[in-house]
């Protein structure tokens, strides 16, 4: 019973040692802590249905303990009706890397993607996923994503991109042909092409 309580007290810390009498208990469990990912919208050339827009998810990787490696860096993105998935590319510190993406669900709008090779990743590096979609419907389009990071020591985290327009990086309002769009979260109604 005492040992169970000791473990609960030690979980939030990277390394803690407690001694009771002549027996020493050591816990090296840790929680991976990372900055929240951001998501921005590039809709510069989107003026009508059928045009492409690019959603950029950016994640700075957390620092690692000695000997620790990343085992997974992935994202999930549920595209809203009005968006059609086209492709995804990935970069680490601006250099192209391989990414595998599956598109499933209604209209292939449920995206799950992960970096193919995480063995060379280091803490502090910036991972960028660029998701290209085609606007195929009118109305307000909301789009957020989640980024998952797992490490070799069992640490991990899953965090969502901000949903509050203006509430974080990439959340500033922008305009598109006199209409207002909010980066990272919303795309305005787009008039059908004639």
N, C-alpha and C positions, 0 to 999 in steps of 0.2 A: 504494500500500500504506500509506504513512504517513497519507494523508488518510483512509482507511477506519478506521484505528486511532484517529485524532483524533475522528472522528464518534462512534465507540463510547464514547469517554471523555466526550463532551459531552452525550450524550442525556439523562442524568438532570437536567441543570441547565436552568432556564428560558432563560437567555441566557449564552453563553460566547464569548470571543474568544481565539484563539491566533495568535501571530505566529511565523513561521519565516523568517528572512532579511527580505526586504522584502515578502513576500506575507502578507496577513492572511486568516484563515479565520474565519468567524462562523457559529455554529449558534444558531438560535432555536427549535429543536424543544423541546417540553415534554411532560411527562406530566401529565394532569389528576389531581389528588389530592383526594379527597373523603372525608368521614367515612363510615363504614359506615352503610347504611340500617338502620332498626329495623322490627320488625313486632310489633304487639300484637293481642290478641284481645279483642273485646267479646262475651261470651256471656251477659250478664246475664239475658236473657229466654229462654235456651235450656234447656228442661227435658225435652224429648222429641224423638223423630225428627219431622222436619217443621218444627222451629223454625229461625229464622234466626240466624246469627252473622256478625259483621263483623270482617274482618281489616284492620288499618290499617298501611300501609307508609309510613314517613316518611323523607325524604331531605333533608338540608341541602345546598344546591348549593355547589360550591367557588367560590372567588373567581376572577375572570377577569382576564386581562391587558388593557391598554388596546386598544380596538377589537375585542376578541374577543366572540363571542356564543355562546349555546347553540344547537346544531342538533338535538339530540335529548335528551329525558328520557323514559325508558320503563321498563317492568317486564315480567318474565316470571314466571309463577306456575303451577306444576304442582299442581293440586288433587288430593288423594288420594281414592281411593274412599271413599264415605261423605259426600262433599260435592258439592252441586249448585250450579253457578254461577247467580247471580241478576242482579247488576248491579255496576258500578263507577262511582264518582264521584271527582273530583279537585279539589284546592284548592292554591292558592299563597298562603302567608301567611294562610290562613283564608278566602280569597275563591274561590268556585267558578270553575272553568275547564273547558273542554271537553277530553274525553279520548276516544280511539277505542280500543275493545277488540275483539279477535277471540278467540272461544272455539272451539277445534278439538280434534281427537283423540278418544280414547275417552271418551264421555259429555260432550263439550265441556268437559273439565277442564284443557286446556292454554290458559292465558290469556296474551295478549300485548297490552299496552296502551301508548299513548304520548300525551303532551300534544299537542293539535292545533296550538298556537301557542307556540313557544319564543322568539320574537323579543323579547319584553319581559322575559324572565327576567333576574335579576341574581344575582351571587354572594352567598351568605349567606341567600338566601330559602329557605323550607321548602316542599317539595312533598309533598303527602299524597295517596295513593291509598287509597280505602276500597272494599274488595271484599266484597260481601255474598254469602253462600252459605247454602244450606239444608242442614241435617244430614239425610241420607237413609239412614244406616247406622250400625251400632254399631261399637264398637272404638276404639282409640286413633288419633287423627287427627293427623298431623304435617303442618305446612304452613310452607314457607319460600319466599322469593321472591328475585329478582335485580333490581337497578336498574342501568340503563345510562345514562351521561351522555356525550354527544359535544359537542365545541366546534368553532367555525369554523376554528381553526388546526390541526385534526387531532388534538387531544388527546382522550382519552377514558378511561373506566373502566367496568367492570362489577363490582359487588360483591353478595354474597349477604347476606341478613339472618342474624343469628346463629342457630345451630342448637343451641347449648348452653343448656338451660334454666337461668336464673339467671345466665348468663354475660354479660349485657348489659342495656341498657334494654329493658323489656318482658318480661324473662325470669323475673320473680318468680312463685312459685306463687300460685294463686288457687283458690277452691273453687266447685263447682256442685252443689247438693243433696247435700252430704256427700261428693261425689267430688272428686278432685284433678285440676285441669287446669293446665297450664303455659302461661302466656301466650306468645305469639309462636311457639310451636312445637307444642303438643299440645292436643287437645280430648279429654276423657274419653269413655268409652263412655256412650251415652245410651240409656236404656230405651225400647223401642218404646211408642208410645201405645196405650192400650187403649180 
